[in-house]
Amino acid sequence: MKSYLHKLVVVVLHLILFQPSICIRLSDFIPVKHDVTKVRYESQLRNVGDQYTVLDFIGLVQRHGYPAEEHYVMTHDGYILVMHRIPGSPSNPKSFEKPIVFLQHGLFLSSDTFVLLGPGKDLAFLLADAGYDVWFGNARGNTYSRYHASLSTEEKEFWQFSYHEIGLFDLSASIDYVLSTTGQPKLVFIGYSMGASEIFVLLSILPEYNRKITLIVCLAPIAFWRNRLPIGLQFLANNADAMEDLTNQYDYYEILPQSSYFARLSDNLCRNQNTRGGQLTCASLLYLTPIADVTRFNMTAYPTVLKYFPAGTSIQAVLHYTQNMVSGRFQAYDHGPLLNYEKYSRKTPPSYNLKQVTAPVAIFYGNNDYFTTPKNCEILRGALPNVVLFKKIPHDRFNHLDVLWAVDSKKLLYPDVLSIIGRYTNKYYRRHY
């Protein structure tokens, strides 16, 4: 039955995409393309014809009077990554003595993710106000990190990565660069969603990096998929082979880049937010599922958010998670028996050894998170040897993206994040909420 469904999905997709040309490319039929232009100043914003411009990270931060920097680092395997930094705030200027906090985004996101709402709302600005030197990673393949020493984004080889390579190569290079640049021996790592997956990969393979991390803060961390999947994720997992076959057939290896398509769509769908129907439509576009509770959503920010989300990644990154969904294990990418032997010296991919993650770990999770369920977080907690805080965010409807953009995150989540970081960096944080 599974084989029949797999063939049916492939046939249907072929029929949808068929054209009488031997040079067919799936990308030619997908309106979501990386076509947004990033500018530094609001005076440069122009949305005329096919041109759609948005502020880059520096512009998003500096418009609020905060300092911002852009840095570049090359990974061991040749990817050129863009990193960002907020070294201070209007009330707490840059200095070389500040403890470092490094934020790593999740799937389909970028460093922009953490600075879209502004001071007093985003965790990044709260950290800068509290006296931290705040750094941000950008994973290979996202809107900022689309360059390589020898490969182009038009080549299949550029996109042959998942959270495994991002963790092993991108995070190791980024952490080393930050510590070398600042002269600090350690940093606090905050990983949201896939960002947590990546730090677990790094520390399970290169455990010496535990010595460089004061504390790991996991916000809605993804590792295990043991619970029953929602229907959308179940469909994706069941048809992952068909998805892979199709992308190989039509040479399409990138998925959901930052695009004017979503930006223009949000401009139209999110205009009418005075009605519940308008709120539900806009929220569902962002959350990719019908939403019943919009009371905590920062609805006025949604048009802005959808200009920056999604921000792109590889098809393989998505397929890696679907493999984990099917197996129920937090394991390396399954390339098939022959390549597995070449890469892992075994027929099947190995599981990541989380006992190697000896740095202190704080886990925050939501009760209504269909990506990171409480049960999966409990399994993760049991697999890690040094969990110092395991906390459910105190709202029964709190979900995966609420971590970033709910109106009450600054009350329900961020004070506890600042508190645990302060405990491990000897900085006192006073609750203001």
C-alpha positions as CSV (number, residue, x, y, z in Angstrom):
1,M,0.0,0.0,0.0
2,K,2.8,2.4,0.9
3,S,4.6,1.7,-2.4
4,Y,1.3,2.3,-4.3
5,L,0.8,5.7,-2.5
6,H,4.4,6.7,-3.2
7,K,4.0,6.0,-6.9
8,L,0.6,7.8,-7.0
9,V,2.1,10.9,-5.4
10,V,4.9,10.9,-7.9
11,V,2.5,10.4,-10.9
12,V,0.2,13.2,-9.7
13,L,3.1,15.6,-9.3
14,H,4.5,14.7,-12.7
15,L,1.1,15.4,-14.3
16,I,0.9,18.8,-12.6
17,L,4.3,19.8,-13.7
18,F,4.5,18.2,-17.1
19,Q,5.6,20.4,-20.0
20,P,6.8,19.4,-23.5
21,S,10.4,20.3,-22.9
22,I,13.5,18.3,-22.1
23,C,14.9,21.3,-20.1
24,I,12.1,21.4,-17.5
25,R,13.1,22.8,-14.1
26,L,10.8,22.6,-11.1
27,S,11.9,26.1,-10.1
28,D,10.4,27.5,-13.3
29,F,6.9,26.7,-12.0
30,I,7.3,27.8,-8.4
31,P,6.6,31.4,-7.6
32,V,8.7,31.4,-4.4
33,K,12.1,32.5,-5.6
34,H,14.9,34.3,-3.8
35,D,14.2,37.7,-5.2
36,V,14.1,40.1,-2.3
37,T,16.7,42.9,-2.2
38,K,18.0,43.9,1.2
39,V,18.9,47.5,1.8
40,R,20.5,49.3,4.8
41,Y,18.3,52.4,5.1
42,E,14.5,53.0,5.1
43,S,15.0,55.7,2.5
44,Q,16.2,53.0,0.1
45,L,13.0,50.9,0.3
46,R,11.4,50.6,-3.1
47,N,8.6,48.2,-4.1
48,V,8.0,49.0,-7.7
49,G,7.2,46.3,-10.3
50,D,9.3,43.2,-9.8
51,Q,11.6,44.9,-7.3
52,Y,10.8,44.3,-3.6
53,T,13.1,45.6,-1.0
54,V,13.4,45.1,2.8
55,L,15.7,46.3,5.5
56,D,18.7,44.0,6.2
57,F,19.7,43.1,9.8
58,I,21.8,46.2,10.3
59,G,19.0,48.4,9.1
60,L,16.4,46.6,11.3
61,V,18.6,47.2,14.4
62,Q,20.0,50.6,13.8
63,R,16.6,52.2,13.1
64,H,16.0,51.8,16.8
65,G,19.3,53.5,17.8
66,Y,21.2,50.3,18.6
67,P,24.6,49.5,17.2
68,A,24.9,46.6,14.8
69,E,27.8,44.8,13.0
70,E,28.2,42.3,10.1
71,H,30.9,39.7,10.1
72,Y,31.9,36.9,7.7
73,V,33.4,33.5,8.3
74,M,34.3,30.6,6.1
75,T,33.5,27.0,7.2
76,H,35.9,24.1,6.8
77,D,33.9,22.9,3.7
78,G,33.9,26.3,2.0
79,Y,30.6,27.9,2.9
80,I,30.8,31.7,3.5
81,L,28.5,32.6,6.4
82,V,27.2,36.0,7.4
83,M,27.1,36.7,11.1
84,H,25.5,39.6,12.9
85,R,26.2,41.3,16.2
86,I,24.5,43.8,18.6
87,P,27.4,44.8,20.8
88,G,25.5,47.2,23.0
89,S,22.4,49.3,23.4
90,P,21.7,53.0,23.9
91,S,21.7,52.4,27.7
92,N,24.6,49.9,27.7
93,P,27.4,50.8,25.3
94,K,29.8,48.3,23.7
95,S,32.6,47.1,25.8
96,F,35.1,44.2,25.7
97,E,34.1,42.8,29.1
98,K,30.5,41.8,28.3
99,P,29.5,38.1,28.4
100,I,28.6,36.7,25.0
101,V,25.2,35.3,24.0
102,F,25.0,33.6,20.6
103,L,21.6,33.1,19.0
104,Q,21.0,30.4,16.4
105,H,17.8,30.5,14.3
106,G,15.5,27.6,13.3
107,L,14.4,26.1,10.0
108,F,13.5,28.6,7.3
109,L,14.7,31.5,9.4
110,S,17.6,33.9,9.7
111,S,19.2,36.3,12.1
112,D,16.4,38.8,11.1
113,T,14.1,36.5,13.0
114,F,15.3,37.9,16.4
115,V,14.9,41.6,15.7
116,L,11.6,42.1,13.8
117,L,9.4,43.3,16.7
118,G,11.9,45.9,18.2
119,P,13.2,46.9,21.6
120,G,11.3,45.8,24.7
121,K,9.8,42.9,22.7
122,D,12.5,40.9,21.0
123,L,14.7,38.7,23.2
124,A,17.8,40.0,21.3
125,F,17.1,43.6,22.3
126,L,16.4,42.6,25.9
127,L,19.7,40.8,26.0
128,A,21.5,43.9,24.7
129,D,19.8,46.1,27.2
130,A,20.8,43.7,30.0
131,G,24.5,44.1,29.2
132,Y,25.3,41.2,26.9
133,D,27.3,41.1,23.7
134,V,24.7,39.5,21.4
135,W,25.8,37.5,18.3
136,F,23.7,35.8,15.6
137,G,24.4,32.9,13.3
138,N,23.1,32.4,9.8
139,A,23.0,28.8,8.5
140,R,24.3,27.9,5.1
141,G,21.6,28.3,2.4
142,N,19.5,30.9,4.1
143,T,19.0,34.5,2.8
144,Y,22.4,35.7,4.0
145,S,24.6,32.7,3.7
146,R,24.3,31.9,0.0
147,Y,27.9,31.9,-1.0
148,H,30.6,29.2,-1.3
149,A,34.3,29.3,-2.2
150,S,33.7,27.2,-5.3
151,L,30.0,26.3,-5.6
152,S,27.0,28.3,-6.9
153,T,23.5,28.1,-5.6
154,E,22.6,26.8,-9.0
155,E,24.6,23.6,-8.4
156,K,23.1,20.6,-6.6
157,E,26.3,20.1,-4.5
158,F,25.7,23.5,-2.8
159,W,22.4,22.2,-1.3
160,Q,23.7,18.8,-0.1
161,F,23.4,19.6,3.6
162,S,21.0,19.4,6.5
163,Y,21.1,20.4,10.2
164,H,24.0,17.9,10.5
165,E,26.4,20.0,8.4
166,I,25.1,23.2,9.9
167,G,25.9,22.0,13.4
168,L,29.2,20.3,12.6
169,F,30.7,23.0,10.3
170,D,28.7,26.2,10.6
171,L,28.4,26.3,14.4
172,S,32.0,25.3,15.0
173,A,33.3,28.0,12.7
174,S,30.9,30.6,14.1
175,I,31.7,29.8,17.7
176,D,35.5,29.9,17.1
177,Y,35.2,33.2,15.2
178,V,33.1,34.9,18.0
179,L,35.5,33.7,20.8
180,S,38.6,34.7,18.7
181,T,37.2,38.1,17.9
182,T,36.1,39.0,21.4
183,G,38.9,37.3,23.3
184,Q,36.3,35.6,25.5
185,P,36.8,31.9,26.6
186,K,33.1,30.9,26.6
187,L,29.7,32.0,25.4
188,V,26.0,31.3,26.1
189,F,24.3,29.5,23.3
190,I,20.6,30.0,22.6
191,G,19.2,27.6,20.0
192,Y,15.7,28.0,18.7
193,S,14.0,24.9,17.1
194,M,16.6,23.5,14.6
195,G,19.2,25.7,16.3
196,A,19.0,23.3,19.2
197,S,19.3,20.3,16.9
198,E,22.5,21.8,15.5
199,I,24.3,22.3,18.8
200,F,23.4,18.8,19.8
201,V,25.0,17.5,16.6
202,L,28.2,19.6,17.2
203,L,28.7,18.5,20.8
204,S,27.9,14.9,20.1
205,I,30.6,14.7,17.4
206,L,33.1,17.3,18.8
207,P,32.6,17.2,22.6
208,E,35.6,19.4,23.1
209,Y,33.3,22.3,22.3
210,N,31.5,21.8,25.6
211,R,34.4,23.7,27.1
212,K,33.5,26.7,25.1
213,I,29.9,27.0,26.2
214,T,28.8,28.3,29.6
215,L,25.1,27.4,29.1
216,I,22.9,26.0,26.3
217,V,19.4,27.5,26.3
218,C,17.0,25.4,24.1
219,L,13.8,27.2,23.0
220,A,11.3,24.7,21.5
221,P,14.2,22.3,20.7
222,I,13.7,19.6,18.0
223,A,15.4,16.2,18.4
224,F,13.0,13.3,18.9
225,W,9.7,12.6,17.1
226,R,8.1,9.9,19.1
227,N,4.5,11.2,19.4
228,R,1.8,10.8,16.8
229,L,2.4,13.4,14.1
230,P,-0.2,16.0,13.0
231,I,-1.8,15.2,9.7
232,G,0.4,17.7,7.7
233,L,3.7,16.4,9.1
234,Q,2.5,12.8,8.8
235,F,1.7,13.4,5.1
236,L,5.2,14.9,4.6
237,A,6.9,11.9,6.4
238,N,4.9,9.4,4.4
239,N,5.8,11.0,1.1
240,A,9.4,12.0,1.7
241,D,10.7,9.5,-0.9
242,A,8.3,11.0,-3.5
243,M,9.5,14.5,-2.6
244,E,13.1,13.5,-3.0
245,D,12.5,11.7,-6.3
246,L,10.7,14.8,-7.6
247,T,13.4,17.2,-6.6
248,N,16.1,15.0,-8.1
249,Q,14.1,14.7,-11.3
250,Y,13.7,18.4,-11.8
251,D,16.9,19.7,-10.2
252,Y,15.3,21.6,-7.4
253,Y,17.2,21.5,-4.1
254,E,16.3,24.7,-2.4
255,I,13.0,25.3,-0.5
256,L,11.1,28.4,0.6
257,P,13.7,31.1,0.2
258,Q,13.0,34.7,1.3
259,S,10.7,35.9,-1.4
260,S,8.6,38.8,-2.6
261,Y,5.8,36.2,-3.1
262,F,5.1,35.8,0.6
263,A,5.7,39.5,1.2
264,R,3.1,40.6,-1.4
265,L,0.7,37.8,-0.2
266,S,0.9,39.1,3.3
267,D,0.3,42.7,2.1
268,N,-3.0,41.5,0.7
269,L,-4.1,38.9,3.2
270,C,-3.1,40.7,6.4
271,R,-4.7,44.0,5.6
272,N,-8.0,43.3,7.3
273,Q,-7.0,42.5,10.9
274,N,-9.9,44.2,12.6
275,T,-12.0,41.0,12.1
276,R,-11.5,37.6,13.5
277,G,-11.6,36.1,10.0
278,G,-8.8,38.4,8.9
279,Q,-6.7,37.6,11.9
280,L,-7.2,33.8,11.3
281,T,-6.3,34.1,7.7
282,C,-3.1,36.0,8.4
283,A,-2.1,33.8,11.3
284,S,-2.7,30.6,9.4
285,L,-0.5,31.8,6.5
286,L,2.4,32.2,9.0
287,Y,1.8,29.1,11.1
288,L,0.9,26.9,8.1
289,T,-2.1,25.5,9.9
290,P,-5.6,26.8,10.9
291,I,-5.3,28.8,14.1
292,A,-8.1,29.1,16.6
293,D,-6.4,31.3,19.2
294,V,-5.1,34.6,18.0
295,T,-5.2,36.5,21.3
296,R,-1.5,36.2,21.9
297,F,-0.3,36.9,18.3
298,N,1.3,40.2,17.5
299,M,-1.0,40.7,14.6
300,T,0.3,44.2,13.7
301,A,3.8,42.6,13.1
302,Y,2.7,39.8,10.8
303,P,3.0,41.7,7.5
304,T,6.6,42.5,8.6
305,V,7.3,39.0,9.7
306,L,6.1,37.5,6.4
307,K,8.6,39.7,4.6
308,Y,11.4,37.8,6.3
309,F,9.9,34.4,6.9
310,P,10.5,31.9,5.3
311,A,14.2,32.6,4.6
312,G,15.3,29.4,2.8
313,T,17.1,26.2,3.3
314,S,17.8,22.9,1.5
315,I,15.3,20.2,0.6
316,Q,17.7,17.8,2.4
317,A,17.3,19.7,5.7
318,V,13.6,19.0,5.5
319,L,14.1,15.4,4.4
320,H,16.5,14.8,7.3
321,Y,13.7,15.7,9.7
322,T,11.2,13.5,7.9
323,Q,13.6,10.6,8.3
324,N,13.8,11.3,12.0
325,M,10.0,11.4,12.1
326,V,9.8,7.9,10.5
327,S,12.5,6.3,12.6
328,G,11.7,8.1,15.9
329,R,15.4,8.5,16.4
330,F,17.7,11.6,16.5
331,Q,20.1,10.3,14.0
332,A,22.4,11.3,11.1
333,Y,21.1,11.6,7.5
334,D,20.3,8.3,5.8
335,H,22.0,8.5,2.4
336,G,21.2,4.8,1.6
337,P,23.3,1.7,2.4
338,L,26.2,2.4,-0.1
339,L,26.7,6.0,0.9
340,N,26.1,5.2,4.5
341,Y,29.0,2.8,4.5
342,E,31.2,5.5,2.9
343,K,30.2,8.2,5.4
344,Y,29.6,6.2,8.6
345,S,31.2,2.8,8.0
346,R,27.9,1.1,8.6
347,K,24.7,0.3,6.7
348,T,22.4,2.5,8.7
349,P,23.0,6.1,10.0
350,P,24.2,6.4,13.6
351,S,22.2,8.1,16.3
352,Y,23.7,11.2,17.9
353,N,25.3,10.4,21.2
354,L,23.6,13.1,23.5
355,K,25.6,11.8,26.5
356,Q,28.5,13.8,25.0
357,V,26.5,17.0,25.6
358,T,28.0,17.8,29.0
359,A,27.5,21.6,29.0
360,P,24.5,22.8,31.2
361,V,21.3,22.8,29.3
362,A,18.1,24.7,30.0
363,I,15.0,23.6,28.0
364,F,11.9,25.7,27.5
365,Y,8.9,24.2,25.7
366,G,5.2,25.0,24.9
367,N,2.2,22.8,25.7
368,N,0.6,23.4,22.3
369,D,3.7,22.9,20.1
370,Y,3.0,20.4,17.4
371,F,6.7,20.3,16.4
372,T,8.2,20.0,19.9
373,T,5.6,18.3,22.0
374,P,6.0,17.9,25.8
375,K,6.5,14.2,25.4
376,N,9.3,14.6,22.9
377,C,10.9,17.2,25.2
378,E,10.7,14.7,28.1
379,I,12.5,12.2,26.0
380,L,15.2,14.8,25.2
381,R,15.5,15.6,28.8
382,G,16.2,12.0,29.7
383,A,18.8,11.6,27.0
384,L,20.9,14.6,28.1
385,P,23.2,14.3,31.1
386,N,23.2,17.8,32.4
387,V,19.8,19.5,32.2
388,V,19.7,22.3,34.8
389,L,16.3,23.6,33.9
390,F,13.2,22.0,32.3
391,K,10.4,24.4,32.1
392,K,7.0,24.4,30.4
393,I,6.0,27.9,29.3
394,P,3.0,28.7,31.5
395,H,0.2,28.9,28.9
396,D,-1.7,25.9,27.6
397,R,-1.9,27.4,24.1
398,F,1.7,28.4,23.7
399,N,3.1,27.0,20.4
400,H,6.3,26.8,18.3
401,L,6.3,30.2,16.8
402,D,5.0,31.9,19.9
403,V,8.5,31.7,21.2
404,L,9.4,34.4,18.7
405,W,6.3,36.5,18.0
406,A,3.6,36.1,20.6
407,V,2.7,39.3,22.4
408,D,3.1,37.6,25.8
409,S,6.6,36.0,25.2
410,K,8.2,38.9,27.0
411,K,6.1,38.0,30.0
412,L,5.8,34.2,29.9
413,L,9.2,33.2,28.6
414,Y,11.9,35.9,28.3
415,P,12.3,36.8,32.0
416,D,13.1,33.1,32.8
417,V,15.6,33.0,29.9
418,L,17.3,36.1,31.1
419,S,17.3,34.8,34.7
420,I,19.0,31.5,33.9
421,I,21.5,33.2,31.7
422,G,22.2,35.7,34.5
423,R,22.8,32.9,36.9
424,Y,25.5,31.3,34.7
425,T,27.1,34.6,33.7
426,N,26.9,36.3,37.2
427,K,24.6,39.0,35.9
428,Y,21.5,39.8,37.9
429,Y,18.3,40.2,36.0
430,R,15.3,41.9,37.7
431,R,11.9,41.1,36.4
432,H,10.0,44.0,35.0
433,Y,6.8,42.2,34.1
